[in-house]
Amino acid sequence: MRPYLLLMFAALITSCAKKSSIMYPETKKEVVVDSFFGTTVEDPYRWLEDDRSEETEDWVKRQNAVTFDYLAKIEYRADLKQSLTKLWNYEKRSTPFVEGDFTYFYKNDGLQNHYVLYRQKEDGAAEVFLDPNSFSEDGTTSLAGVRFTKDGSRLAYLISEGGSDWRKIIVMDAASKTIIEDTLTNVKFSSVSWRGNKGFYYSSYDKPEGSELSAKTDQHKLYYHKLGTAQADDKVVFGGISTQKHRYIGGYVSDDQRYLFISASNTTSGNKLFMLDLKNPKANIKPIVDHEDSDTYVLDTEGDKLFLVTNLNAPNKKVVVAKAKSPTPENWADLIPEKENVLSISSGSSYFFAEYMVDALSKVFQYTYDGTLVREIKLPAAGSASGFSGKEDQEILYYNFSNYHTPSSSFTLDPKTGKTKQYWRPDIAFNPDEFESKQIFYTSKDGTKVPMMITYKKGLELTAKNPTILYGYGGFNISLTPSFSITNAVWLMQGGIYAVPNLRGGGEYGKAWHDAGTQMEKQNVFDDFIAAAEYLIDEKYTSPEYLAIRGGSNGGLLVGACMTQRPELFKVALPAVGVLDMLRYHTFTAGAGWSYDYGTAEQSKEMFAYLKGYSPVHNVVTNTAYPATLITTGDHDDRVVPAHSFKFAAELQAKQAGANPVLIRIETDAGHGAGTPVDKTIEQYADIFAFTLYNMGYKVLPNKKVKG
């Protein structure tokens, strides 16, 4: 019998005799019953879905009062906040990009709540161009995107208030840095693409009835805004009629301003693709791909040639070329054929740069526009590279590199010679040479080999007592590639281990890997995560008493499912902004678009039963000893509405056995995570790490070499 199975029985015996001393706020129950294919399901906490009610607001305040009272009693919580603040306080810069006569870059002096956008001319001094820290006094308004005209003379930038996915668009003259027209409002899930200097395309939904933070948004529309006109007069270019009804629509203009390309989809996987010849006033929108069985977009154009990236009949993606007059798939010709690794590609200096994931690590190759391989770009080490994009006439391109223990740095690339050199590196009080990352492959329940990167301080002893965070996602074709995190660096400096498995459902090995973790195969994702935990335990990196699991959004679902399926395996569970009610997720905002990954409870009797079988809210069992749990969410999260977390917390608090606490930390004026001010982020992670270590039994921080 494995050691952690013995611990499971010990935990069950202990739970019978020892209860938590925390007095949780009372959460009322109401009789609400749904019926699915003849099966009734109770939903006693449905009232918590009303995120704007006074009753829900009062519940939030009472829960936060209990949570922060608990956290305040952890003596080293302040030390963790100080460590995070100290390490965070270094200059950070983004990869530069060129617009007009200027090179732009984002910079944070250290503890600024938001990065500031700077610009400079060659050999000139950098100047502040746009400072999001001036948008609001409390830092809750953030910059959510910037898009320039082709000549760099104008820009449209988007802002988010309180972390919401709803945006506003502000138009500015770049030379004078003055706002030149009224702000556009009620914009959501939108990019901005300029057509010349006189207007741009953007996307949004009709403003919903009821709460705009939780009401369903189901029909996206592409608009054209002409400068100098009212937003109410903006023309709908695509969407808004029954034959064009899609949940997600986006439009982008080719760099030569010749074509408008429109992507339309109903889920987060697969899209239709259309085009419009902007030079022909009589032209109509015509299809390139008329189904949603692939992910396809136009990378660039050259005269009447279209260069497309697609996974149609190529699960790992490839680049094809077609004529604009006959752009449909039967007329495509392979330019960069599919390879055994997943492709991500960019263009700059009239070259293509193909980044391939090889077991989640980057390899980058340079190609000409006729598909000829020029060279492999030599990277600094094993890790993640991004960038390599720019204008077609740029002489120098920029890229970024990092891994789990190497802070993000910028490099230049001369595309003519292939030579790279370091452009900028941070001065940070963290020595990467003291840490290492090891990639291993473990075996999941069904025999599938899964890679995992384990990062720790060099000289780590395999005592089975190392505090460990196992982090995962496993969904939506999203790949977890190595990247540096200040918060994780502080965890490593405390002597902690940080482990990241590349679960099925992600995109690390292409569409087949993604599909193997969707709908009726979703349990594979949880099995992969559980097997990762078992590997860490079996190899004595850690043990159940020192193991925490963490994930956000779809990763919050991962944590919720695994802690309810294998509660004895983890000491601490940290689900963040999680999708936790799988029977109702699709009834909020744009959640129905996630159905490719999840399916829906109305889809079929089998799909309903499968979802109910793992839905965290519906699988909390009375008198079960669950891990110490700190649920985190934001009261303005309009992507994964906070009701998921509210209901899960209520279920756990009502049914928890044993002494492990179940708390929920609800950030006010915060959303799904993007745009969160630095000061709030530092406070949140100080609380998360303090809660985690305290419940692992530490009376002082582990780097003090004293254990409680």
DRENKE-470802 format. One record per residue (C-alpha): residue in one letter; x, y, z. Coordinates in steps of 0.05 Angstrom, whole numbers, plus 5000, padded with zeros to 4 digits. Layout:
NODE  residuo    xx    yy    zz
NODE        a     X     Y     Z
...
END
This chain:
NODE  residuo    xx    yy    zz
NODE        m  5000  5000  5000
NODE        r  5027  5069  4981
NODE        p  5045  5114  5041
NODE        y  4993  5167  5021
NODE        l  4938  5114  5023
NODE        l  4957  5101  5096
NODE        l  4953  5176  5108
NODE        m  4884  5176  5076
NODE        f  4857  5128  5128
NODE        a  4891  5167  5184
NODE        a  4858  5230  5158
NODE        l  4790  5198  5156
NODE        i  4797  5174  5228
NODE        t  4821  5242  5250
NODE        s  4764  5277  5215
NODE        c  4713  5239  5257
NODE        a  4741  5268  5321
NODE        k  4766  5337  5303
NODE        k  4726  5393  5272
NODE        s  4748  5462  5249
NODE        s  4742  5516  5302
NODE        i  4724  5568  5250
NODE        m  4654  5597  5256
NODE        y  4634  5604  5183
NODE        p  4582  5655  5163
NODE        e  4513  5625  5156
NODE        t  4493  5613  5084
NODE        k  4418  5602  5075
NODE        k  4390  5548  5032
NODE        e  4330  5556  4985
NODE        v  4290  5503  4950
NODE        v  4311  5506  4876
NODE        v  4306  5443  4834
NODE        d  4325  5433  4761
NODE        s  4307  5373  4719
NODE        f  4354  5343  4667
NODE        f  4329  5284  4626
NODE        g  4284  5262  4683
NODE        t  4337  5271  4737
NODE        t  4326  5325  4789
NODE        v  4384  5366  4816
NODE        e  4379  5412  4876
NODE        d  4412  5480  4874
NODE        p  4404  5508  4945
NODE        y  4452  5567  4935
NODE        r  4423  5593  4870
NODE        w  4410  5660  4903
NODE        l  4485  5673  4904
NODE        e  4483  5679  4829
NODE        d  4451  5748  4837
NODE        d  4517  5784  4842
NODE        r  4487  5853  4849
NODE        s  4437  5838  4905
NODE        e  4446  5867  4975
NODE        e  4439  5797  5004
NODE        t  4498  5771  4962
NODE        e  4539  5833  4979
NODE        d  4527  5821  5053
NODE        w  4549  5748  5045
NODE        v  4613  5771  5010
NODE        k  4629  5819  5067
NODE        r  4616  5766  5120
NODE        q  4659  5714  5084
NODE        n  4716  5763  5074
NODE        a  4713  5783  5148
NODE        v  4723  5710  5169
NODE        t  4778  5699  5117
NODE        f  4819  5760  5133
NODE        d  4812  5748  5208
NODE        y  4841  5679  5198
NODE        l  4898  5704  5154
NODE        a  4915  5761  5202
NODE        k  4933  5709  5255
NODE        i  4989  5680  5212
NODE        e  5050  5715  5239
NODE        y  5094  5709  5178
NODE        r  5041  5734  5129
NODE        a  5073  5804  5135
NODE        d  5142  5774  5122
NODE        l  5116  5742  5058
NODE        k  5086  5807  5036
NODE        q  5152  5842  5050
NODE        s  5190  5789  5010
NODE        l  5142  5795  4951
NODE        t  5146  5871  4953
NODE        k  5222  5871  4957
NODE        l  5232  5822  4899
NODE        w  5178  5856  4857
NODE        n  5214  5923  4863
NODE        y  5258  5920  4801
NODE        e  5251  5951  4732
NODE        k  5213  5908  4682
NODE        r  5207  5919  4607
NODE        s  5169  5888  4550
NODE        t  5195  5870  4482
NODE        p  5199  5934  4440
NODE        f  5156  5946  4379
NODE        v  5160  5998  4323
NODE        e  5104  6045  4303
NODE        g  5117  6103  4255
NODE        d  5182  6138  4274
NODE        f  5183  6111  4345
NODE        t  5202  6049  4382
NODE        y  5152  6035  4438
NODE        f  5159  5992  4499
NODE        y  5124  5980  4565
NODE        k  5162  5992  4630
NODE        n  5148  5986  4703
NODE        d  5196  6020  4751
NODE        g  5184  5967  4803
NODE        l  5120  5973  4844
NODE        q  5077  6013  4797
NODE        n  5007  5983  4793
NODE        h  5009  5982  4717
NODE        y  5062  5983  4663
NODE        v  5073  6050  4630
NODE        l  5078  6056  4554
NODE        y  5141  6093  4533
NODE        r  5169  6113  4465
NODE        q  5234  6138  4437
NODE        k  5268  6154  4371
NODE        e  5334  6123  4353
NODE        d  5388  6146  4402
NODE        g  5336  6193  4433
NODE        a  5311  6196  4505
NODE        a  5250  6154  4524
NODE        e  5187  6192  4541
NODE        v  5123  6171  4575
NODE        f  5070  6161  4523
NODE        l  5012  6130  4561
NODE        d  5008  6120  4636
NODE        p  4952  6074  4660
NODE        n  4969  6091  4732
NODE        s  4936  6158  4720
NODE        f  4870  6126  4697
NODE        s  4842  6118  4767
NODE        e  4863  6135  4838
NODE        d  4858  6064  4864
NODE        g  4891  6030  4804
NODE        t  4829  5989  4785
NODE        t  4826  6018  4714
NODE        s  4877  5985  4669
NODE        l  4903  5989  4598
NODE        a  4874  5930  4559
NODE        g  4905  5939  4490
NODE        v  4935  5989  4441
NODE        r  4929  5990  4365
NODE        f  4963  6041  4319
NODE        t  4947  6061  4248
NODE        k  4995  6034  4195
NODE        d  5034  6100  4194
NODE        g  5035  6105  4270
NODE        s  5001  6173  4271
NODE        r  4939  6152  4310
NODE        l  4921  6098  4359
NODE        a  4861  6069  4393
NODE        y  4871  6042  4463
NODE        l  4824  6001  4506
NODE        i  4813  6007  4581
NODE        s  4781  5959  4631
NODE        e  4748  5984  4695
NODE        g  4746  5940  4757
NODE        g  4775  5881  4719
NODE        s  4714  5873  4675
NODE        d  4716  5844  4605
NODE        w  4674  5903  4581
NODE        r  4720  5955  4551
NODE        k  4721  6028  4529
NODE        i  4759  6051  4467
NODE        i  4795  6118  4467
NODE        v  4826  6149  4404
NODE        m  4889  6190  4408
NODE        d  4933  6231  4361
NODE        a  5003  6201  4371
NODE        a  5043  6264  4356
NODE        s  5007  6309  4406
NODE        k  4983  6254  4453
NODE        t  4915  6286  4454
NODE        i  4847  6250  4453
NODE        i  4813  6267  4388
NODE        e  4741  6242  4396
NODE        d  4688  6213  4442
NODE        t  4701  6148  4480
NODE        l  4668  6085  4453
NODE        t  4634  6043  4507
NODE        n  4604  5974  4517
NODE        v  4658  5938  4477
NODE        k  4674  5865  4494
NODE        f  4721  5810  4469
NODE        s  4748  5857  4416
NODE        s  4811  5877  4382
NODE        v  4817  5941  4341
NODE        s  4839  5941  4269
NODE        w  4848  6007  4231
NODE        r  4826  6019  4160
NODE        g  4872  6075  4139
NODE        n  4870  6133  4187
NODE        k  4796  6148  4184
NODE        g  4764  6091  4222
NODE        f  4771  6021  4252
NODE        y  4735  5956  4263
NODE        y  4716  5930  4332
NODE        s  4669  5878  4362
NODE        s  4617  5876  4416
NODE        y  4550  5850  4440
NODE        d  4486  5887  4453
NODE        k  4487  5910  4525
NODE        p  4450  5855  4563
NODE        e  4388  5864  4605
NODE        g  4401  5856  4680
NODE        s  4471  5849  4707
NODE        e  4524  5862  4654
NODE        l  4572  5822  4697
NODE        s  4533  5756  4692
NODE        a  4477  5762  4640
NODE        k  4486  5718  4579
NODE        t  4519  5750  4518
NODE        d  4506  5706  4458
NODE        q  4510  5745  4393
NODE        h  4574  5782  4375
NODE        k  4576  5836  4321
NODE        l  4632  5868  4281
NODE        y  4625  5943  4274
NODE        y  4661  5997  4234
NODE        h  4672  6063  4269
NODE        k  4686  6124  4226
NODE        l  4724  6178  4263
NODE        g  4683  6240  4276
NODE        t  4616  6203  4280
NODE        a  4576  6180  4339
NODE        q  4582  6108  4362
NODE        a  4507  6101  4354
NODE        d  4517  6109  4279
NODE        d  4570  6055  4274
NODE        k  4555  6005  4218
NODE        v  4547  5931  4232
NODE        v  4594  5897  4183
NODE        f  4580  5825  4203
NODE        g  4533  5792  4252
NODE        g  4466  5812  4279
NODE        i  4424  5769  4232
NODE        s  4404  5696  4240
NODE        t  4450  5671  4185
NODE        q  4510  5707  4217
NODE        k  4497  5692  4290
NODE        h  4562  5675  4326
NODE        r  4586  5683  4397
NODE        y  4654  5709  4377
NODE        i  4668  5753  4316
NODE        g  4732  5791  4300
NODE        g  4757  5831  4241
NODE        y  4828  5849  4220
NODE        v  4854  5889  4161
NODE        s  4913  5863  4121
NODE        d  4978  5903  4129
NODE        d  4971  5929  4057
NODE        q  4901  5954  4074
NODE        r  4872  5913  4017
NODE        y  4830  5861  4052
NODE        l  4786  5854  4113
NODE        f  4787  5784  4144
NODE        i  4731  5763  4190
NODE        s  4735  5705  4239
NODE        a  4669  5678  4266
NODE        s  4658  5622  4316
NODE        n  4610  5595  4368
NODE        t  4661  5562  4414
NODE        t  4733  5574  4433
NODE        s  4757  5521  4384
NODE        g  4744  5524  4309
NODE        n  4724  5584  4266
NODE        k  4695  5604  4200
NODE        l  4736  5653  4160
NODE        f  4712  5707  4111
NODE        m  4743  5762  4070
NODE        l  4724  5828  4038
NODE        d  4763  5865  3984
NODE        l  4765  5936  4010
NODE        k  4791  5964  3944
NODE        n  4729  5941  3907
NODE        p  4667  5981  3929
NODE        k  4622  5929  3897
NODE        a  4653  5869  3931
NODE        n  4614  5826  3980
NODE        i  4639  5786  4039
NODE        k  4658  5717  4015
NODE        p  4678  5654  4053
NODE        i  4748  5625  4057
NODE        v  4729  5570  4106
NODE        d  4653  5559  4114
NODE        h  4655  5511  4173
NODE        e  4682  5510  4245
NODE        d  4721  5446  4240
NODE        s  4789  5480  4241
NODE        d  4826  5540  4269
NODE        t  4847  5583  4210
NODE        y  4871  5654  4203
NODE        v  4909  5697  4152
NODE        l  4980  5710  4175
NODE        d  4999  5759  4119
NODE        t  4986  5778  4047
NODE        e  5032  5793  3988
NODE        g  4995  5824  3929
NODE        d  4940  5774  3913
NODE        k  4971  5719  3955
NODE        l  4943  5699  4022
NODE        f  4986  5664  4073
NODE        l  4942  5625  4121
NODE        v  4957  5586  4185
NODE        t  4910  5527  4195
NODE        n  4901  5460  4230
NODE        l  4852  5436  4177
NODE        n  4877  5365  4163
NODE        a  4940  5385  4201
NODE        p  4930  5378  4276
NODE        n  4998  5410  4291
NODE        k  4984  5468  4243
NODE        k  5017  5488  4179
NODE        v  5024  5549  4133
NODE        v  4989  5548  4065
NODE        v  4985  5598  4008
NODE        a  4925  5614  3964
NODE        k  4903  5666  3913
NODE        a  4854  5719  3938
NODE        k  4807  5704  3880
NODE        s  4803  5630  3899
NODE        p  4819  5626  3973
NODE        t  4780  5564  3994
NODE        p  4815  5501  4020
NODE        e  4814  5461  3955
NODE        n  4859  5515  3926
NODE        w  4910  5517  3983
NODE        a  4982  5496  3972
NODE        d  5028  5478  4030
NODE        l  5082  5530  4043
NODE        i  5108  5505  4110
NODE        p  5081  5434  4118
NODE        e  5057  5405  4183
NODE        k  5113  5376  4227
NODE        e  5113  5331  4287
NODE        n  5112  5390  4335
NODE        v  5060  5445  4344
NODE        l  5070  5508  4304
NODE        s  5063  5581  4326
NODE        i  5085  5632  4274
NODE        s  5098  5706  4265
NODE        s  5123  5752  4210
NODE        g  5173  5809  4208
NODE        s  5225  5838  4162
NODE        s  5192  5800  4104
NODE        y  5207  5732  4137
NODE        f  5166  5681  4175
NODE        f  5189  5657  4243
NODE        a  5162  5588  4261
NODE        e  5164  5571  4335
NODE        y  5154  5497  4349
NODE        m  5138  5468  4417
NODE        v  5183  5408  4431
NODE        d  5157  5379  4496
NODE        a  5132  5449  4513
NODE        l  5201  5481  4499
NODE        s  5213  5531  4442
NODE        k  5252  5519  4379
NODE        v  5250  5575  4327
NODE        f  5263  5571  4252
NODE        q  5266  5627  4200
NODE        y  5233  5619  4132
NODE        t  5228  5662  4069
NODE        y  5159  5678  4040
NODE        d  5169  5623  3989
NODE        g  5176  5571  4044
NODE        t  5251  5563  4043
NODE        l  5284  5548  4110
NODE        v  5337  5601  4125
NODE        r  5363  5579  4193
NODE        e  5346  5558  4264
NODE        i  5350  5616  4312
NODE        k  5396  5599  4370
NODE        l  5361  5612  4436
NODE        p  5397  5628  4502
NODE        a  5375  5564  4537
NODE        a  5317  5515  4544
NODE        g  5254  5555  4555
NODE        s  5202  5598  4520
NODE        a  5214  5649  4464
NODE        s  5164  5697  4436
NODE        g  5163  5758  4390
NODE        f  5201  5758  4324
NODE        s  5146  5802  4294
NODE        g  5149  5870  4263
NODE        k  5140  5913  4201
NODE        e  5160  5884  4134
NODE        d  5216  5936  4126
NODE        q  5245  5931  4197
NODE        e  5319  5917  4197
NODE        i  5321  5892  4269
NODE        l  5269  5849  4305
NODE        y  5260  5836  4379
NODE        y  5243  5774  4418
NODE        n  5234  5754  4490
NODE        f  5261  5694  4528
NODE        s  5248  5664  4597
NODE        n  5239  5600  4635
NODE        y  5215  5581  4705
NODE        h  5279  5607  4739
NODE        t  5304  5658  4688
NODE        p  5272  5728  4689
NODE        s  5245  5753  4623
NODE        s  5298  5787  4580
NODE        s  5296  5819  4511
NODE        f  5340  5803  4452
NODE        t  5352  5833  4383
NODE        l  5355  5792  4319
NODE        d  5386  5813  4253
NODE        p  5344  5772  4204
NODE        k  5395  5779  4149
NODE        t  5451  5747  4188
NODE        g  5413  5710  4243
NODE        k  5456  5742  4296
NODE        t  5423  5756  4363
NODE        k  5446  5795  4423
NODE        q  5418  5814  4490
NODE        y  5380  5879  4486
NODE        w  5357  5885  4558
NODE        r  5359  5843  4621
NODE        p  5330  5859  4689
NODE        d  5370  5875  4752
NODE        i  5333  5831  4802
NODE        a  5351  5805  4871
NODE        f  5343  5733  4848
NODE        n  5400  5690  4825
NODE        p  5376  5640  4771
NODE        d  5440  5600  4780
NODE        e  5416  5577  4848
NODE        f  5356  5542  4819
NODE        e  5342  5489  4767
NODE        s  5285  5460  4727
NODE        k  5281  5386  4711
NODE        q  5234  5358  4659
NODE        i  5208  5288  4672
NODE        f  5156  5244  4639
NODE        y  5107  5206  4683
NODE        t  5053  5156  4667
NODE        s  4979  5174  4674
NODE        k  4923  5127  4694
NODE        d  4912  5101  4623
NODE        g  4986  5094  4606
NODE        t  4994  5162  4571
NODE        k  5063  5194  4581
NODE        v  5057  5266  4607
NODE        p  5114  5316  4613
NODE        m  5124  5356  4677
NODE        m  5173  5411  4694
NODE        i  5196  5411  4767
NODE        t  5233  5473  4792
NODE        y  5271  5479  4858
NODE        k  5333  5504  4892
NODE        k  5396  5466  4873
NODE        g  5416  5414  4924
NODE        l  5345  5396  4941
NODE        e  5340  5335  4986
NODE        l  5285  5285  4970
NODE        t  5258  5280  5041
NODE        a  5184  5277  5022
NODE        k  5175  5339  5065
NODE        n  5186  5395  5015
NODE        p  5129  5445  5010
NODE        t  5104  5438  4938
NODE        i  5055  5473  4893
NODE        l  5029  5432  4835
NODE        y  5000  5479  4783
NODE        g  4958  5459  4723
NODE        y  4908  5481  4671
NODE        g  4892  5427  4620
NODE        g  4842  5458  4572
NODE        f  4823  5503  4513
NODE        n  4885  5484  4473
NODE        i  4926  5529  4519
NODE        s  4999  5508  4529
NODE        l  5037  5518  4594
NODE        t  5107  5535  4572
NODE        p  5164  5556  4619
NODE        s  5159  5629  4642
NODE        f  5186  5669  4700
NODE        s  5140  5692  4756
NODE        i  5160  5737  4814
NODE        t  5110  5702  4859
NODE        n  5137  5634  4842
NODE        a  5207  5660  4853
NODE        v  5189  5678  4925
NODE        w  5159  5609  4934
NODE        l  5224  5578  4909
NODE        m  5265  5623  4955
NODE        q  5226  5595  5014
NODE        g  5252  5526  4995
NODE        g  5189  5507  4958
NODE        i  5180  5464  4896
NODE        y  5139  5488  4837
NODE        a  5115  5433  4789
NODE        v  5077  5443  4724
NODE        p  5051  5383  4684
NODE        n  5029  5392  4612
NODE        l  4961  5359  4619
NODE        r  4917  5334  4563
NODE        g  4866  5387  4542
NODE        g  4924  5435  4530
NODE        g  4957  5450  4463
NODE        e  5027  5424  4476
NODE        y  5020  5366  4427
NODE        g  4968  5394  4379
NODE        k  4895  5384  4368
NODE        a  4895  5310  4387
NODE        w  4924  5327  4455
NODE        h  4871  5381  4464
NODE        d  4813  5337  4443
NODE        a  4837  5281  4490
NODE        g  4817  5327  4548
NODE        t  4749  5352  4524
NODE        q  4676  5334  4536
NODE        m  4670  5258  4550
NODE        e  4746  5255  4556
NODE        k  4752  5310  4608
NODE        q  4768  5260  4663
NODE        n  4835  5248  4629
NODE        v  4856  5318  4651
NODE        f  4841  5303  4724
NODE        d  4874  5235  4719
NODE        d  4937  5267  4690
NODE        f  4939  5317  4748
NODE        i  4927  5265  4801
NODE        a  4982  5221  4770
NODE        a  5029  5281  4772
NODE        a  5016  5287  4847
NODE        e  5028  5213  4857
NODE        y  5094  5218  4819
NODE        l  5118  5274  4864
NODE        i  5099  5233  4925
NODE        d  5128  5167  4900
NODE        e  5194  5201  4882
NODE        k  5196  5234  4951
NODE        y  5196  5305  4926
NODE        t  5138  5316  4974
NODE        s  5081  5280  5010
NODE        p  5006  5293  5018
NODE        e  5020  5334  5081
NODE        y  5063  5382  5041
NODE        l  5028  5384  4974
NODE        a  4984  5441  4949
NODE        i  4947  5444  4883
NODE        r  4932  5509  4847
NODE        g  4899  5530  4782
NODE        g  4857  5587  4755
NODE        s  4794  5590  4712
NODE        n  4793  5523  4676
NODE        g  4850  5507  4723
NODE        g  4804  5524  4781
NODE        l  4757  5470  4755
NODE        l  4818  5423  4754
NODE        v  4832  5437  4827
NODE        g  4759  5431  4847
NODE        a  4750  5365  4811
NODE        c  4814  5334  4838
NODE        m  4803  5355  4910
NODE        t  4733  5326  4910
NODE        q  4756  5261  4875
NODE        r  4820  5250  4916
NODE        p  4815  5294  4979
NODE        e  4866  5252  5017
NODE        l  4920  5266  4966
NODE        f  4929  5341  4979
NODE        k  4940  5382  5041
NODE        v  4920  5449  5009
NODE        a  4874  5466  4951
NODE        l  4876  5534  4918
NODE        p  4822  5541  4864
NODE        a  4823  5610  4832
NODE        v  4766  5641  4792
NODE        g  4744  5570  4776
NODE        v  4690  5541  4731
NODE        l  4658  5500  4787
NODE        d  4584  5491  4770
NODE        m  4587  5449  4706
NODE        l  4511  5445  4699
NODE        r  4501  5520  4693
NODE        y  4567  5550  4670
NODE        h  4539  5561  4600
NODE        t  4481  5605  4625
NODE        f  4527  5663  4643
NODE        t  4560  5716  4599
NODE        a  4595  5681  4540
NODE        g  4603  5615  4577
NODE        a  4565  5576  4524
NODE        g  4626  5586  4480
NODE        w  4664  5538  4524
NODE        s  4620  5480  4502
NODE        y  4673  5452  4455
NODE        d  4715  5435  4516
NODE        y  4660  5418  4565
NODE        g  4595  5400  4529
NODE        t  4531  5424  4563
NODE        a  4481  5392  4610
NODE        e  4426  5401  4557
NODE        q  4468  5368  4503
NODE        s  4448  5296  4518
NODE        k  4431  5251  4576
NODE        e  4501  5222  4574
NODE        m  4534  5290  4573
NODE        f  4492  5313  4632
NODE        a  4510  5251  4672
NODE        y  4584  5260  4655
NODE        l  4585  5333  4676
NODE        k  4547  5319  4740
NODE        g  4597  5264  4755
NODE        y  4655  5312  4763
NODE        s  4623  5381  4773
NODE        p  4657  5406  4837
NODE        v  4595  5441  4864
NODE        h  4556  5376  4857
NODE        n  4608  5328  4885
NODE        v  4620  5355  4955
NODE        v  4602  5298  5001
NODE        t  4578  5307  5073
NODE        n  4627  5287  5129
NODE        t  4687  5284  5083
NODE        a  4755  5312  5103
NODE        y  4774  5359  5046
NODE        p  4841  5395  5041
NODE        a  4851  5462  5072
NODE        t  4820  5506  5018
NODE        l  4828  5579  5000
NODE        i  4782  5597  4942
NODE        t  4798  5663  4907
NODE        t  4755  5703  4860
NODE        g  4737  5775  4842
NODE        d  4669  5807  4851
NODE        h  4673  5837  4780
NODE        d  4693  5773  4744
NODE        d  4647  5773  4684
NODE        r  4682  5715  4649
NODE        v  4677  5661  4702
NODE        v  4624  5693  4746
NODE        p  4639  5692  4821
NODE        a  4576  5651  4835
NODE        h  4617  5589  4817
NODE        s  4664  5603  4874
NODE        f  4609  5626  4921
NODE        k  4569  5562  4913
NODE        f  4630  5517  4919
NODE        a  4651  5552  4984
NODE        a  4581  5545  5012
NODE        e  4579  5471  4996
NODE        l  4648  5457  5026
NODE        q  4635  5498  5089
NODE        a  4569  5461  5101
NODE        k  4598  5391  5090
NODE        q  4671  5394  5111
NODE        a  4694  5345  5165
NODE        g  4759  5350  5202
NODE        a  4800  5410  5222
NODE        n  4821  5437  5154
NODE        p  4793  5507  5141
NODE        v  4751  5525  5080
NODE        l  4756  5599  5064
NODE        i  4739  5644  5006
NODE        r  4777  5708  4990
NODE        i  4736  5755  4946
NODE        e  4774  5813  4916
NODE        t  4730  5875  4907
NODE        d  4733  5916  4842
NODE        a  4771  5859  4810
NODE        g  4756  5812  4753
NODE        h  4784  5749  4722
NODE        g  4856  5770  4735
NODE        a  4880  5813  4677
NODE        g  4895  5885  4696
NODE        t  4897  5871  4771
NODE        p  4940  5925  4805
NODE        v  5008  5904  4831
NODE        d  4991  5922  4903
NODE        k  4930  5877  4902
NODE        t  4969  5820  4869
NODE        i  5023  5824  4923
NODE        e  4971  5822  4979
NODE        q  4935  5763  4947
NODE        y  4997  5721  4939
NODE        a  5021  5737  5009
NODE        d  4955  5710  5034
NODE        i  4958  5648  4988
NODE        f  5028  5629  5009
NODE        a  5015  5644  5083
NODE        f  4952  5601  5082
NODE        t  4989  5545  5045
NODE        l  5050  5542  5090
NODE        y  5010  5551  5154
NODE        n  4965  5492  5137
NODE        m  5027  5450  5121
NODE        g  5046  5461  5193
NODE        y  5098  5516  5189
NODE        k  5099  5564  5248
NODE        v  5154  5604  5214
NODE        l  5175  5607  5142
NODE        p  5210  5544  5117
NODE        n  5273  5582  5096
NODE        k  5284  5596  5170
NODE        k  5296  5521  5178
NODE        v  5245  5514  5233
NODE        k  5184  5468  5227
NODE        g  5122  5470  5271
END
